[in-house]
């Protein structure tokens, strides 16, 4: 059990730090490719996506990780959370889709509308994997979780 815990700890640390390091270098690469104004548009869209992702990923998947019970109860909870996450992510996407012209108007940048609409698809895509990643964490299969994440 100790070796499994140490292995899970190692992969948990790698899984949380490595994506941030990779994102840093990808951001530098993108900044070199894009003009400053275009990079600002990408950053603007990223702010809204990040905010909704943090709001969205809040508690249900964490509750699933901490859920106690039989395999059937955990599977039922996972099915509910998956469906709920998918519905909420589509609703968040629709909200951003509807608000994107107003966000672009607020920032006085009409190109932001299309970028926000396209980048917001990430919310729906992430909803498909959130429950599966939570179940991997629950089973302490963090090596696979870190690789997928």
KEGU-463752 format. One record per residue (C-alpha): x, y, z; residue in three letters. Coordinates in steps of 0.5 Angstrom, whole numbers, plus 500, padded with zeros to 3 digits. Example, Ala and Ser with C-alpha at 12.3 -4.5 7.8 and 13.67 -1.06 7.14 Angstrom:
2
525491516ALA 527498514SER 
This chain:
149
500500500UNK 506505502UNK 509504495UNK 502505491UNK 501511495UNK 508514494UNK 507512486UNK 501516486UNK 504522490UNK 510522484UNK 505522479UNK 500527482UNK 506532483UNK 508530475UNK 501531473UNK 500538476UNK 506541475UNK 508538468UNK 502541464UNK 503548467UNK 511548465UNK 508545458UNK 503551458UNK 508556459UNK 513554453UNK 507553449UNK 505560451UNK 511563449UNK 511559442UNK 504562441UNK 506569443UNK 512569438UNK 507566432UNK 502572433UNK 502579433UNK 501582440UNK 494584438UNK 492577436UNK 495574442UNK 491579447UNK 485576443UNK 487569445UNK 489571452UNK 482575453UNK 478568450UNK 482564455UNK 480568461UNK 473567460UNK 474559459UNK 479559465UNK 474562469UNK 468557467UNK 472551467UNK 474553474UNK 467554476UNK 465548473UNK 470543475UNK 468545482UNK 465540486UNK 462534483UNK 468530481UNK 471532487UNK 465529491UNK 466523486UNK 473521488UNK 471522495UNK 464518494UNK 464511499UNK 459505497UNK 459499493UNK 461499486UNK 454500483UNK 453506487UNK 459509485UNK 457507478UNK 450511479UNK 454517481UNK 459517476UNK 453516471UNK 449522474UNK 455527474UNK 457525467UNK 450527464UNK 450533469UNK 457536467UNK 455535460UNK 448539460UNK 452544464UNK 458545459UNK 453545454UNK 449551457UNK 455554459UNK 457554452UNK 451557450UNK 451563455UNK 458564452UNK 456564445UNK 450569446UNK 454573450UNK 460573446UNK 458579441UNK 457583448UNK 464581450UNK 467583444UNK 463590444UNK 466591451UNK 473590449UNK 472594443UNK 474588439UNK 470585434UNK 474579433UNK 474576440UNK 467574438UNK 469568434UNK 475566438UNK 471566444UNK 466562441UNK 471557438UNK 475556444UNK 469555449UNK 468548445UNK 474546450UNK 468546456UNK 464541452UNK 470537450UNK 473537458UNK 466535460UNK 467528456UNK 473526460UNK 472529467UNK 468523470UNK 473518467UNK 479522470UNK 476523477UNK 475515477UNK 482514475UNK 484519481UNK 479515486UNK 483508484UNK 490512485UNK 491510477UNK 495517477UNK 500515472UNK 495514467UNK 491520469UNK 498524469UNK 499522462UNK 492523459UNK 491530463UNK 
